[in-house]
Amino acid sequence: MHPLPEPLPSSTPPRRPTAYLGWLARHQWVSILIGTALDTVWLCTLAFTPWAIGRTIDEGVATGDLVRLLAWVGIVLAFETVHSVVEGLRDRGGIVNWTRATYRSIGLIARHASRAGYAIGKKVSTGEIGATVTGDAMSIAYLGFLFGAFIAALLSYGIVGVILLATSVPLGLLVLIGVPVSSALFFVVVRPLRTRQAEQRTAAGRMTSLAADTVAGLRVLRGAGGERMFVERYQAASEQTKATGIRLATPLGVIDAIQVLIPGCFIVALTWAGALLVLDGHLTPGQLVSFYGYAGFLVMPIMLAAEAVSTFTRGQVGAGRILGVLAVEPLTGTAGTTDDHGGALSDEASGLRLESGRMVAVVGDDAAQVTALLDRLARLDDSAPHARGVRLGSTAVDGLALAEVRRRVVRVDADPFLFRGTLRSAIDSHATAPEYQVATSIHAAAAGDIVDALPHGLDTQIGERGRMISGGQRQRVGLARALALDPEWLLLESPTSAVDSHTEAIIAGRLRRAREGRSTVVATTSPMLLAEADEVVLLADGKVVASGSHRELLDTEPAYLALVRRAEGE
C-alpha cells in the first residue's frame, strides 16, 4: 500500500465534474474495490442475521430441539462476530479511501498553484482557494468512503428481496417495487438541491475571501480608518450567505424527512403484511420475527443509499469548484531557449536599458507603473502590455525558458511572502546555500538581530506567513532570502519601506557591497538607497526621462527633487 499522501498522477484530470469524480476513483480503484468488498460483507452478514434468527425460532425454540437450537445460535453469533470484525476493517478502509482522495485533490490544487504562480493570485482569491481545499476536496473524498456502502446497500436489498420472494411473493414485491419508487422520489427532491448548494457555496466563498483579504490588509485598513466599512461589507456578505443557506434548508429538510419517512413506511407495510400472513397461516412465528428484523434492517441500506446520492450531488458541486481553480492558466509559458551569455536588461516600452554588474535605482511618479516595469523585467505575465518588449542580452525574455528566467532574474516584493517553517528554511528556501552564504545574506539584510532575538536562532519556527516576526523583520528576511539565491539580476521593490531609518542606512551600504559585480535594480524613493546606486533612472508616465547619479538629478530635475522630498516627509 502506498504511503499517504500518494504521488500525484501525471495524467491531466478531465474538465467535467462527473468525469473528475470518476478520474479520482480510477486512481484508487484497488482500495475502493477492497472497501466495497468489506462493506458488502459487513452489510450482508447483517442482512442474513434476521433470517438466521427466524430459523433459530422455528427449528430450535418451536421444536424444542436443543442441538438445532445451539447450531442456529452459533450461526447467528458467527454472523454477528464477522459483522463486528469487518465493521472495524470497513471503517479503516473507508478512511484510507477518503484520505487518498482528499490529498489527491489538495495535491492537484497545490501543484497547479505552483505552476500557475502569479496567475492564481490574480484570478482566484486566497479565501476561495482555502475554502476549496478545506471544503470541496474533503466533501468529494467522502464519495470514496460511501461508494462501497452504496454497492453493499444494493446487494443487501437484492438478498433481502430474494429471501422475501422465496418466503412470500407479496412481501418480496413490496420491497422490489417500493425501493425503485422511493429512490425515484429521492432523486426528484435532490435535483433542486444541486443548484442551491452551488449558490450557497459561492456566497460562502465570497465571505471567506473577504475575511481573508481583510486580515491580510488589517494594518492598512486600521490606518485608513476602514474598520467600519469592512464590518458593513462583511455583514452584507454574511446576510447573503445566510439567505442562500435558508433557501438550501428547504430541500435539505425534505431529504432528511424522506430519509425518516421511507424506512417508516417499510416498517409499517412489512409489519402489517406479515401479521396478515401469520393470521392466514402462510408464515411461521420465526418468519414473522425475521420480517420484523428485515423491517429494521432496511433502514440502514436506505440511509446509506440516500447519503451516497446526496454526497454525490455535493461532490459534483465541489468538483466544479476544484476544476475552476485548475482551469486557471499560467500567465507565462515554460518552453524556450537557453542563453546564458549575460548582457544588458532592457525594456522597450519605457526606454530603460540596464547594464549588467551595476546597482541601478528606479524612481517614478506612478508607483503602479514602476511595479508593472519590474513585473515585465521579471516576466511575470506574458499577456501584460509591452511584455514582449523586454530583452536580456540579445534574447527576448519571453523567448527564454521560464526556468532560465527564474534562475537568472529574481523579483522581490515590498511585502515578501514567507512560508511556514524555520527561519533557516525561509532564508535558504532551496536548502542548497552553504552556511557562509546564509550568514552573509543575513548580514547584508541587517537581519542578525532577528536571529539573535529568536529562542532557537535560525531553527526557530516563524509560523504561517512568518506571523511570529514583525512586518519589518519579514521584509528583511525576504531580502536575505533573495540575496542567498545570488541571482544574476536582482529586482527589489521598496526593500526598506517597513524598516526604521537607522536600519535602512545599514541595509543600503551592505546591499551595495553584497551585490558588488552583480546586477541590482531597486525601485525606491529612499535617499539612502538612491545615494548608494551607481545610476538613478527617473520615470514619468512610464517613460525614462532622465538618468544620472542621485546628486546630479537632485540638482537638475525638479520632479525628481519633489519625489525625494515627498518620500522624506513620509
C-alpha positions in Angstrom: 0.0 0.0 0.0 1.3 3.4 -0.9 2.2 5.9 1.9 -0.2 8.9 2.3 -0.3 11.2 0.6 0.4 9.3 -2.5 2.4 10.6 -5.5 0.2 12.7 -7.8 -0.8 11.2 -11.2 0.9 12.6 -14.2 -2.2 12.5 -16.3 -4.3 15.6 -16.6 -7.7 15.4 -14.9 -10.8 15.8 -17.0 -12.7 19.2 -17.1 -16.2 17.9 -16.3 -17.2 17.4 -12.6 -18.7 13.9 -13.0 -15.7 12.8 -15.1 -13.3 14.3 -12.5 -15.0 12.1 -9.8 -14.6 9.1 -12.0 -10.9 10.0 -12.6 -10.3 10.2 -8.8 -11.9 6.7 -8.4 -9.8 5.2 -11.2 -6.6 6.2 -9.5 -7.5 4.3 -6.3 -9.7 1.5 -7.7 -7.9 -1.2 -5.7 -8.6 0.4 -2.3 -12.1 1.2 -3.4 -12.6 -2.4 -4.5 -11.3 -3.6 -1.2 -13.6 -1.2 0.7 -16.5 -2.3 -1.4 -15.8 -5.9 -0.5 -15.6 -5.1 3.2 -18.8 -3.1 3.0 -20.6 -5.9 1.3 -19.6 -8.5 3.9 -20.4 -6.0 6.7 -23.9 -5.3 5.4 -24.8 -8.8 4.0 -23.9 -10.5 7.3 -26.4 -8.1 8.9 -28.9 -8.9 6.2 -28.7 -12.7 6.9 -29.0 -12.2 10.7 -32.8 -11.9 10.7 -33.1 -15.0 8.5 -30.9 -17.0 10.9 -32.8 -15.7 13.9 -36.1 -16.8 12.3 -34.6 -20.3 11.6 -33.5 -20.5 15.2 -37.0 -19.9 16.4 -38.7 -22.3 14.0 -36.2 -25.1 14.2 -34.9 -24.8 17.7 -37.3 -22.9 20.0 -40.6 -24.1 18.5 -39.5 -27.8 18.2 -37.6 -27.9 21.5 -34.6 -29.4 19.6 -31.6 -28.3 21.7 -29.0 -29.4 19.2 -30.5 -27.5 16.4 -31.1 -24.5 18.7 -27.5 -24.4 19.6 -26.4 -24.8 16.0 -28.5 -21.9 14.8 -27.5 -19.8 17.8 -23.9 -20.4 16.7 -24.7 -19.3 13.2 -26.3 -16.1 14.5 -23.2 -15.5 16.7 -20.9 -16.2 13.7 -22.8 -13.6 11.6 -22.6 -11.0 14.4 -18.9 -11.7 15.0 -18.0 -11.4 11.4 -20.1 -8.2 11.2 -18.3 -6.7 14.2 -14.8 -7.5 13.0 -15.4 -6.4 9.4 -17.0 -3.2 10.7 -13.7 -2.0 12.1 -11.8 -3.0 8.9 -14.5 -1.3 6.8 -14.1 1.9 8.7 -10.4 1.8 8.3 -10.7 1.1 4.6 -13.2 4.0 4.2 -10.9 6.4 5.9 -8.0 5.3 3.7 -10.1 5.9 0.6 -11.3 9.3 2.0 -7.7 10.4 2.8 -6.3 9.4 -0.5 -9.0 11.2 -2.5 -8.6 14.3 -0.2 -4.9 14.5 -0.6 -5.1 13.8 -4.3 -7.4 16.8 -4.9 -5.4 19.1 -2.5 -2.2 18.0 -4.2 -3.6 18.8 -7.6 -4.6 22.3 -6.4 -1.2 22.9 -4.8 0.8 21.6 -7.9 -1.3 23.7 -10.2 -1.0 26.8 -8.0 2.8 26.4 -8.1 2.7 26.1 -11.9 0.3 28.9 -12.5 2.1 31.0 -10.0 1.3 34.7 -10.4 -2.0 33.9 -12.3 -3.6 32.2 -9.3 -3.3 35.3 -7.1 -4.8 37.5 -9.9 -7.7 35.3 -10.8 -8.7 33.4 -7.7 -8.8 34.9 -4.2 -6.9 33.4 -1.3 -10.1 32.8 0.6 -11.6 30.9 -2.3 -8.6 28.6 -2.6 -8.7 28.0 1.1 -12.4 27.1 1.0 -11.9 24.8 -1.9 -9.1 22.9 -0.1 -10.8 22.7 3.3 -14.3 22.1 2.0 -14.7 20.8 -1.5 -11.7 18.5 -1.5 -12.9 16.8 1.7 -16.5 16.5 0.6 -15.5 14.9 -2.7 -13.3 12.5 -0.9 -16.2 11.2 1.2 -17.5 9.6 -2.0 -14.7 7.1 -1.8 -16.0 6.1 1.7 -19.6 5.8 0.6 -19.1 4.1 -2.8 -18.7 0.7 -1.3 -21.6 1.3 1.1 -23.8 2.2 -1.8 -22.9 -1.0 -3.7 -23.4 -3.1 -0.5 -26.8 -1.4 0.1 -27.9 -2.5 -3.4 -26.7 -6.1 -2.9 -28.2 -6.4 0.5 -31.5 -5.2 -0.9 -31.2 -7.9 -3.5 -30.5 -10.5 -0.9 -33.4 -9.5 1.2 -35.6 -9.4 -1.9 -34.7 -12.9 -2.8 -35.3 -14.2 0.7 -38.7 -12.4 0.9 -39.8 -13.6 -2.5 -38.9 -17.1 -1.6 -40.9 -16.8 1.6 -43.7 -14.6 0.4 -44.2 -13.2 -3.0 -46.4 -10.2 -1.8 -43.7 -9.1 0.7 -41.0 -9.6 -1.9 -42.8 -7.5 -4.4 -43.3 -4.8 -1.8 -39.6 -4.5 -1.4 -38.6 -4.8 -5.0 -41.1 -2.3 -6.2 -41.0 0.0 -3.2 -37.3 0.7 -3.4 -37.1 1.9 -7.0 -40.2 4.1 -6.4 -38.7 5.6 -3.3 -35.3 6.2 -5.0 -37.0 8.0 -7.9 -38.8 10.2 -5.4 -35.5 10.9 -3.7 -33.9 12.0 -7.0 -36.7 14.3 -7.7 -36.1 16.1 -4.4 -32.3 16.2 -4.8 -32.5 17.9 -8.2 -33.1 21.5 -6.9 -30.6 20.9 -4.1 -27.7 20.9 -6.5 -28.4 24.4 -7.8 -29.0 25.8 -4.3 -25.8 24.2 -3.0 -23.8 25.9 -5.7 -25.4 29.3 -4.8 -24.6 28.8 -1.1 -21.1 27.6 -1.8 -20.4 30.6 -3.9 -21.7 33.0 -1.3 -19.7 31.3 1.4 -16.6 31.5 -0.7 -17.1 35.3 -1.2 -17.5 35.8 2.5 -14.4 33.8 3.3 -12.4 35.7 0.7 -13.5 39.0 2.1 -12.4 37.9 5.6 -9.1 36.6 4.4 -8.3 39.6 2.3 -9.2 41.9 5.2 -6.9 40.1 7.6 -4.1 40.3 5.1 -4.5 44.1 4.9 -5.5 44.7 8.5 -2.8 47.2 9.3 -3.6 49.3 6.2 -7.3 49.1 7.0 -6.8 50.4 10.5 -4.5 53.1 9.4 -7.1 54.4 6.9 -10.0 54.1 9.5 -11.7 51.5 7.4 -12.9 49.1 10.1 -16.5 50.3 9.9 -16.5 49.9 6.1 -15.3 46.3 6.5 -17.9 45.5 9.1 -20.6 46.7 6.8 -19.3 44.8 3.8 -18.9 41.7 5.9 -22.4 42.0 7.3 -23.8 42.3 3.7 -21.8 39.2 2.6 -22.9 37.3 5.7 -26.6 38.2 5.1 -26.3 37.0 1.5 -24.7 33.7 2.7 -27.4 33.3 5.3 -30.1 33.9 2.7 -28.7 31.2 0.4 -28.4 28.9 3.4 -32.0 29.4 4.3 -33.0 28.6 0.7 -30.9 25.5 0.9 -32.6 24.4 4.1 -35.9 23.5 2.4 -34.6 20.7 0.1 -32.2 19.5 2.9 -35.1 19.3 5.3 -37.2 17.4 2.8 -34.4 15.0 2.2 -34.0 14.4 5.9 -37.7 13.9 6.2 -37.7 11.4 3.4 -34.8 9.5 5.0 -37.1 9.0 8.0 -40.4 8.5 6.1 -39.2 5.8 3.7 -37.9 3.4 6.5 -41.0 4.2 8.5 -43.3 3.2 5.5 -41.4 0.0 5.1 -41.7 -0.9 8.7 -45.4 -0.3 8.7 -46.0 -2.1 5.4 -43.9 -5.1 6.3 -45.4 -5.4 9.8 -48.9 -5.1 8.5 -48.5 -7.6 5.7 -46.6 -10.0 7.8 -49.2 -10.0 10.5 -51.9 -10.8 7.9 -49.9 -13.7 6.6 -49.4 -15.2 10.0 -53.1 -15.0 10.7 -53.8 -16.8 7.4 -51.2 -19.5 8.3 -48.9 -18.6 5.5 -46.0 -17.6 7.8 -44.4 -19.3 10.8 -43.6 -17.4 14.0 -39.9 -17.4 13.1 -40.6 -16.0 9.7 -42.6 -13.2 11.3 -39.8 -12.3 13.6 -37.5 -12.4 10.5 -39.8 -9.9 8.8 -39.6 -7.6 11.8 -35.8 -7.8 11.6 -35.9 -7.0 7.9 -38.1 -4.0 8.6 -35.5 -2.7 10.9 -32.6 -3.7 8.7 -33.9 -2.0 5.6 -33.5 1.4 7.4 -29.7 1.1 7.0 -29.4 0.4 3.3 -31.9 3.2 2.6 -30.0 5.6 4.7 -26.6 4.6 3.1 -28.0 4.9 -0.4 -29.6 8.3 0.3 -26.4 9.6 1.9 -24.4 8.3 -1.1 -26.7 10.1 -3.6 -26.6 13.3 -1.5 -22.8 13.2 -1.2 -22.5 12.6 -5.0 -24.6 15.7 -5.6 -22.4 17.8 -3.3 -19.4 16.2 -4.8 -20.3 17.4 -8.3 -20.6 20.9 -7.0 -17.3 20.6 -5.2 -15.6 19.1 -8.2 -16.8 22.1 -10.3 -15.1 24.4 -7.8 -11.9 22.5 -7.9 -11.9 22.4 -11.7 -12.4 26.1 -11.6 -9.1 26.5 -9.8 -7.4 24.0 -12.1 -8.7 25.9 -15.1 -6.6 29.0 -14.3 -3.9 29.1 -16.9 -0.3 30.3 -16.1 0.5 33.7 -17.3 3.8 32.6 -18.7 4.9 29.8 -20.9 7.6 27.4 -19.8 9.2 26.4 -23.1 12.0 28.5 -24.7 15.7 28.7 -25.4 18.7 28.7 -23.0 21.0 31.7 -23.3 23.4 32.2 -20.5 25.7 34.8 -22.2 24.6 37.7 -20.0 24.3 41.2 -21.2 22.0 44.2 -20.6 18.4 44.0 -19.4 16.2 46.4 -21.5 12.6 47.4 -21.7 11.3 48.8 -25.0 8.2 50.4 -23.6 9.9 52.6 -21.1 13.2 53.0 -22.9 15.0 51.6 -19.9 18.4 49.9 -20.5 20.3 48.4 -17.6 23.9 47.4 -18.0 25.0 44.3 -16.1 27.1 44.5 -13.0 25.7 47.7 -11.6 23.3 48.9 -9.0 20.5 51.0 -10.6 17.7 52.7 -8.7 14.4 53.4 -10.5 12.2 56.3 -9.3 8.8 57.0 -10.9 5.9 59.4 -10.5 3.5 56.5 -10.6 4.1 53.5 -8.3 1.8 51.2 -10.3 3.9 51.8 -13.5 7.1 51.1 -11.6 5.6 47.9 -10.3 4.5 47.0 -13.8 8.0 47.6 -15.1 9.6 45.3 -12.6 6.9 42.7 -13.4 7.8 42.9 -17.1 11.5 42.6 -16.4 10.9 39.5 -14.3 8.5 38.1 -16.9 5.6 37.5 -14.5 2.9 37.9 -17.2 3.4 37.2 -20.9 0.0 38.7 -21.6 0.7 42.0 -19.9 1.0 45.2 -22.1 4.5 45.6 -23.5 5.7 42.2 -22.1 7.2 41.2 -25.4 9.5 44.2 -25.5 11.9 43.0 -22.7 15.3 41.6 -23.7 18.1 40.0 -21.7 21.2 40.4 -23.6 20.4 39.7 -27.3 17.4 37.4 -26.4 13.8 38.3 -25.9 12.9 37.4 -22.3 9.6 35.7 -23.4 11.7 33.5 -25.7 13.8 32.2 -22.9 12.9 29.0 -21.0 10.9 30.1 -17.9 13.3 28.1 -15.6 16.2 30.0 -17.1 14.5 33.4 -16.4 13.6 32.4 -12.8 17.2 31.3 -12.2 18.8 34.5 -13.6 16.2 37.1 -12.6 14.7 37.3 -9.1 11.9 39.7 -8.2 11.2 40.7 -4.6 8.1 42.5 -3.4 8.0 45.1 -0.7 6.0 42.6 1.4 7.6 39.2 0.7 5.6 36.0 1.4 7.1 33.7 3.9 6.0 30.0 4.3 5.6 28.1 7.5 8.8 26.6 8.7 12.0 27.6 10.4 13.8 30.9 9.9 16.6 29.0 8.1 14.2 27.5 5.6 12.7 30.9 5.0 16.1 32.3 4.0 17.6 29.2 2.3 14.4 28.2 0.6 16.1 25.5 -1.6 18.2 24.2 1.3 21.2 24.4 -1.1 23.1 27.5 0.1 26.3 27.0 2.1 26.4 28.2 5.6 28.6 31.1 4.9 26.3 32.3 2.1 23.3 32.2 4.5 25.3 34.2 7.1 26.4 36.7 4.5 22.9 37.3 3.3 21.6 37.7 6.8 24.3 40.3 7.5 23.6 42.2 4.2 19.9 42.4 5.1 20.7 43.6 8.6 18.7 40.6 9.9 21.3 39.4 12.5 19.2 40.9 15.4 16.2 38.8 14.2 18.3 35.6 14.6 19.6 36.7 17.9 16.2 37.5 19.3 14.6 34.2 18.4 14.9 31.4 21.1 16.4 28.8 18.7 18.0 31.2 16.3 17.8 30.0 12.7 16.0 26.9 13.8 13.1 28.8 15.3 9.6 28.2 13.8 8.3 31.5 12.4 4.7 30.4 11.8 2.3 30.7 8.9 3.4 33.6 6.7 6.1 34.5 9.2 3.5 35.7 11.7 5.9 35.2 14.6 8.0 38.1 13.4 7.1 41.7 12.6 6.5 43.3 9.2 9.9 45.0 9.1 11.6 41.7 10.1 9.7 39.8 7.4 10.9 42.4 4.9 14.5 41.9 5.9 14.1 38.1 5.9 12.7 38.3 2.4 15.7 40.4 1.3 18.1 37.9 2.9 16.3 35.1 1.0 16.8 36.8 -2.3 20.4 37.6 -1.6 21.1 33.9 -0.6 20.0 32.9 -4.1 22.7 35.2 -5.6 20.9 35.8 -8.9 22.4 37.4 -11.9 19.7 40.1 -11.8 18.0 41.1 -8.5 14.9 43.3 -8.8 13.9 44.9 -5.5 10.7 46.9 -4.9 10.8 49.2 -1.9 13.1 46.8 0.1 13.3 49.1 3.1 9.8 50.6 3.3 9.0 48.8 6.6 12.2 49.4 8.5 13.4 52.4 10.5 15.9 54.9 9.1 18.9 53.6 11.1 18.3 50.0 9.7 17.6 51.4 6.3 21.0 53.2 6.2 22.8 49.9 7.3 21.0 47.9 4.5 21.8 50.5 1.9 25.5 50.2 2.4 25.6 46.5 2.9 23.4 45.8 -0.1 25.8 47.6 -2.4 28.8 45.6 -1.1 26.9 42.3 -1.1 26.0 42.8 -4.8 29.3 44.1 -6.0 29.8 42.9 -9.6 26.2 41.7 -9.8 23.2 43.4 -11.4 20.7 45.0 -9.0 17.6 47.1 -9.7 16.0 48.9 -6.8 12.6 50.7 -7.2 12.7 53.2 -4.3 12.5 56.8 -3.3 14.7 56.3 -0.2 17.5 58.8 -0.3 19.8 56.4 1.5 19.4 53.7 -1.2 19.4 56.3 -4.0 22.8 57.6 -2.8 24.3 54.2 -3.0 23.2 53.5 -6.6 25.6 53.7 -9.5 22.8 55.2 -11.5 19.3 56.6 -10.8 16.7 56.4 -13.6 13.7 58.8 -13.4 10.4 57.7 -15.0 7.5 59.9 -15.9 4.3 58.4 -17.3 6.2 55.1 -17.5 9.0 56.5 -19.7 12.6 57.2 -18.9 13.0 61.0 -18.8 16.4 61.4 -17.0 19.2 59.4 -15.6 22.3 60.1 -13.6 23.6 60.0 -10.1 21.4 60.8 -7.1 23.2 64.2 -6.6 23.0 65.1 -10.3 19.3 64.5 -10.5 18.7 66.5 -7.3 20.4 69.4 -8.9 18.9 69.2 -12.4 15.5 67.6 -12.2 12.8 69.4 -10.1 10.4 66.4 -10.5 13.0 64.1 -9.0 13.7 66.5 -6.2 9.9 66.7 -5.4 9.6 62.9 -5.3 12.5 62.5 -2.9 11.3 65.3 -0.6 7.9 63.8 -0.5 9.4 60.4 0.5 11.5 62.1 3.2 8.3 63.8 4.5 6.6 60.5 4.8 
